[in-house]
Structure formats: structure tokens, C-alpha cells
Amino acid sequence: MKKVRIKIVNKHGKNGCPRGHKVGEEFITDGKTPEGLCCSAFNSIWPYAKTLLATQDRKFEGTVVCPDGDVILEYELSLID
């Protein structure tokens, strides 16, 4: 079964992430919250990651943003073997 790579690719806003996440960080999921990834961010990511895992279709790869009000991190989702 393939997994989903979650990579922070961009930051919008002046402040830093309150959880300390930075552009370039990567996480891998097979359906569980990756260790070290903020639960709020994963809550936004999960519906898209679940679709990728269920369909195994790369047309659903893309970016998702976290819900933080002070800084917005952009997460890129992609299938990996």
C-alpha cells in the first residue's frame, strides 16, 4: 500500500508556527497522525490524504493549508511507494 508524503512547502504571514514547524519538514502517513505533526494541521490534511490513500490516484495530489490564524503553512501531499 502506498503512503502519503506531507511536506511543508510555503509559509504565509510574519509569525512563526506556534508548534515550531518550518518549511522543508516532511511527514509520512499511512492513515495515522504522523509523529510530530500538529493535530490541527493534520485535521485539515486528513480528508485529502484519506482520498489519496483510498483511490491511489495522483490526480488528487496537491496542497492544503493549516488553520492557524497567525501563520499559514502550506502542505504538499503526494503519494509514495
C-alpha positions in Angstrom: 0.0 0.0 0.0 1.2 3.5 -0.8 1.7 6.2 1.8 1.3 9.9 1.6 4.2 12.4 2.0 3.2 15.6 3.7 5.8 18.3 3.0 5.7 21.9 4.3 6.4 24.0 1.1 5.5 27.5 2.0 4.7 29.9 4.8 2.4 32.9 4.7 2.5 35.5 7.5 5.1 37.3 9.6 4.9 35.0 12.7 6.4 31.5 13.1 4.3 28.4 13.6 3.3 28.1 17.3 4.2 24.4 17.1 7.6 25.1 15.6 7.0 23.7 12.1 9.2 25.0 9.3 9.3 25.0 5.5 11.0 21.8 4.3 9.8 19.5 7.1 8.3 16.2 5.8 6.0 13.7 7.4 4.7 10.3 6.2 1.2 8.9 6.8 -0.5 5.6 6.1 -3.6 6.7 7.8 -2.4 7.7 11.3 -1.3 11.1 12.5 2.4 11.3 11.9 4.6 11.7 15.0 5.5 15.3 15.5 2.8 16.8 13.2 0.4 19.3 14.8 -3.1 17.7 15.2 -4.8 20.9 14.0 -2.8 20.7 10.7 -3.4 17.0 10.3 -7.1 17.6 10.9 -7.1 19.9 7.8 -4.9 17.5 5.8 -6.6 14.2 6.6 -9.6 14.4 4.2 -7.2 14.9 1.3 -4.7 12.3 2.5 -7.5 9.8 3.0 -8.7 10.4 -0.6 -5.2 9.8 -1.9 -4.8 6.6 0.2 -8.3 5.3 -0.8 -8.0 6.0 -4.5 -4.2 5.7 -5.1 -4.8 8.3 -7.8 -2.2 11.0 -8.2 -4.8 13.4 -9.6 -5.7 14.1 -6.0 -2.2 15.3 -5.1 -2.0 18.9 -4.2 -1.6 21.4 -1.4 -3.6 22.1 1.8 -3.1 24.9 4.4 -3.3 24.7 8.1 -6.0 26.6 10.1 -3.7 28.7 12.3 -4.7 32.4 12.5 -1.2 33.8 12.9 0.7 31.9 10.2 -0.5 29.8 7.4 1.7 26.8 6.4 1.1 25.2 3.0 1.4 21.4 3.0 2.1 19.5 -0.3 0.5 16.0 -0.4 1.9 13.3 -2.7 1.7 9.5 -3.0 4.8 7.5 -2.3 5.5 3.8 -2.6 
